[in-house]
Amino acid sequence: MDTPVIFGALPFQFRILAKKELWPIAFIGWYLDRSGQIPIDTRNPRATLSSLGMGVKALRSGMPLFVFPEGGRTPNGELQNFLSGAAYLAIRAQVPLVPIALSGVYDLLPIHTRHLFPGELRLTAGEAIDTTGMTVRQTEELTERLKAAIQALSGQAVAACTETEVSLA
């Protein structure tokens, strides 16, 4: 449900980086292709770099790009390890990286079920992380900063952060 939530909540045009495996799925793949979303082939390292190159191109042209840094659904609702793609893209394009936390989405549609459970959803955007002057050698460092920022936004101490919040109740 993360993708419909962000499309419903963010008030500007953007693209998402999504697994190539979604493109053959009826309706979903058609929509992703038709709306200009960027497929990433995670099974082939060379193809992954090509996909990331398309993401860098979109960012450099001024198009915001939404990346799911965990690379997939969480099995238990807890934050998983982050892949370095978001940090790599931001550094290569020399654009700020904006941490965004989604809360309540796992409870809405837990993994391995097709039943929706009503509840409060929250999208919280944190302060942008500047990447000016960073090199790809700092990708892991930036990935850790991103994860720490999202963990802080996801916690109960959100009020102490400076963020923009969109409630989707």
N, C-alpha and C positions, 0 to 999 in steps of 0.2 A: 504493500500500500504506500510505500515511500514515494514512488513516482507520481501517483495521482495527487498525493498531498502537496508535494512541492509545486506541481503544475497549478493546483488550485489556490496556493497561498502566495506565491511570488508574483508581484505585480509588474513584472517586466519580462521581456523576451529573453530566452536563454536556450542553450542546448544541453543535452546530457550525454555523458559517455556511458554506454551500456554494452553489456556482453553481447557478442555477435550471435550467441545461441538464441537470443530472443527474436531475431529477425524472421525465422521460419514459422513462428507461432502465429496462427490466424488472428487477424485484426491487430494484434500488438505489433507484429513485424511491419505490417502495412503502415500503421500510424508512425512508427519510429522512422521508417524510410521516408515517408511522405513529408514529415515535419522536419527533416534535416538533422536528425539525431546522429551521433557518431558511434559506429560499432567498434568494439575493441575485441580482437581475437586473442584471448588469453592462452590458447593452446599452442601458439606458435610465437616464439620470442621475436622473430623478425617481423611478423605481422603486427605484433603488439607495438613495436617501435613505429611502424608505419601508421597505426591507429593513433598513437600519441602525437605523431607529427601532424595529423589532421586536427587534433585538439589544440596544439600550439598555434596552428594557422588560424583557427577560429578565434582564439584568445587575442592574438595579435591584430585581428581585424576589428576587435572591439566587442565581440560577442561573448557574453558571460557563459561559462561552462560549469555545469553541476556534475560533480564526480562523487560517487559513493565510495569512500575510501576503504571500506571493509571488503568490497568486491562481491558481496553476496548477503544473503539473509542470515540473521543471527539465530542459532538454534535455541537460545534461552532468553533472549531479550537483553542480554548484556553486550556491551561494546566489545567487539572482537579486535584482533590485530589489524592494523591498517596496512594496505599496500602503498607503495610509494608513488603511484601514478599522479595523484593530485599535486603533490609537492614538485615532482618532476616537471609537470606541465606549467605550473606557476613560475618556477625558476627559469625554464627555457623561454617562456614568453615574457618574463620580467614583469609580471602582474601580481597584485596583492592576492593573497589566499584568504578567503573569508570562511571561518568556521561556522557551520550551521548544525544545530542539534535538533533531531526530531524525537519527540517524546510521546508515548502513548500509541505509536503505530504498531508495535509488536503485539500489544494487548488487543488492538482492533482486529488483527488477523494473525494469530499465532501460526508458526510454521507447521506444516502437515495438517492443516484444517482448511475447510472452505467456508467456515462459519464466521460471520462478522460479529464482533462484540462491541456494542456502542461504548463510547468513553470519550474523554477529553484528549484532544491532540494538541500538541504545541510544537511550533517551529520557532527556534530561537537563533538569531544570527549574532555572532560576536564581532569584536573589533577585527578589522582586516590585519593580516600579518604581512608586513612589507617584505618583498623579495629582491628589492633593488640591490644589485651587486652580488647576489648569491650565485654560486656555481652549482652544477649538478653534483659535485662532490658533497654538497650540503643537503642533499635530498633526504637522507635518513634523519638528520637533525630537524629539518622542517616538518617531516612527517610526525616526529615525536611532539613537536610544538603544536601541531594541528590536533593531534589526539588529546593532548593535555587540555587544550582550549575547549574541545568538544566535551570532554569529561566534565570540565568545570561548568559548561552550559547545561549539561544534562543533570547535574546535581541539584540539590535543594538550595544551594547557595547562589542560585541564579540572580537573585535580586542584587547581590553585591557586584555583579559584572555590569559592564556597560554594553547593552545589547538592544536589538530591536526584536520585539516579540510579536508573533501573530498567533492569536488563539483561534482554533478551528473547532470550537465546541458546537 
